[in-house]
Amino acid sequence: SSGINAEYGGAISTGQEVFHNYGPDPILLSTEERRAALSRQYNFTCQCCVCSCETDLTTSFKCPSCGGPFDPNAGHCSNCNTPVDMRGMCARLNILQSPLLPKLGGRRLRDAVSMAKYVYHSDNVELGFVMNQCSSAAERDGQLDLAIECMEWAVQVLRHWCGEFSYTTAVKLLRLTFLRITRLERDGKLDENLRETIVKDGKLCAQLFLELQINNHKELEAVNTFLKLN
């Protein structure tokens, strides 16, 4: 006889449904494109939580009134129906999507981070990309706390769309863990909750990179050294 063994690295509660994404990547394709691809290959219309959302969250923005997602093509919020100032929205997007964003520093960089939180809905993939750029810029500018805050946002978005155990999430989670350790070395103190978070995330990164057979990684070596001491 033949069969398939599947392993999951997280905790599964009794009665909890277990899902597997065998379809198109939600980051790369719109809802219509994903459903069309699944329909062609498997002959069904996907009704998962991502495809069933009224607004395509991969391209949605935050309503200034209620904070919910809205489609810029509609010009109004799908939750509260409030009209949105698209001219002002476009002006902010021009700044956040500018090639000069990674080169910002000081107050201008902090303003860009605040702008990203104001413009993008928390489930928008673009928020993850922007925050990743801002994190790199903040680290280069010597704003370590801001670099960590931005990378926390980036990891949150990637965990939502790519999953906990994807390579994309692992790379950014490793970066976040490394930044947190760097701040620990700078401050010389760490509360217990954050220490536990660093250990948990560090072990996850080490496990994923081991499975991917990635070695000689400077940040991974720093994380593994921290784990041995803790």
Secondary structure as UniProt FT lines:
FT   TURN            14..15
FT   TURN            26..28
FT   HELIX           31..42
FT   HELIX           49..52
FT   HELIX           57..59
FT   STRAND          61..62
FT   TURN            64..66
FT   STRAND          69..70
FT   TURN            72..75
FT   TURN            78..80
FT   HELIX           86..96
FT   TURN            99..100
FT   HELIX           101..103
FT   HELIX           106..119
FT   TURN            122..123
FT   HELIX           125..140
FT   TURN            141..142
FT   HELIX           144..162
FT   TURN            164..165
FT   HELIX           167..187
FT   HELIX           192..211
FT   TURN            212..213
FT   HELIX           218..229
//
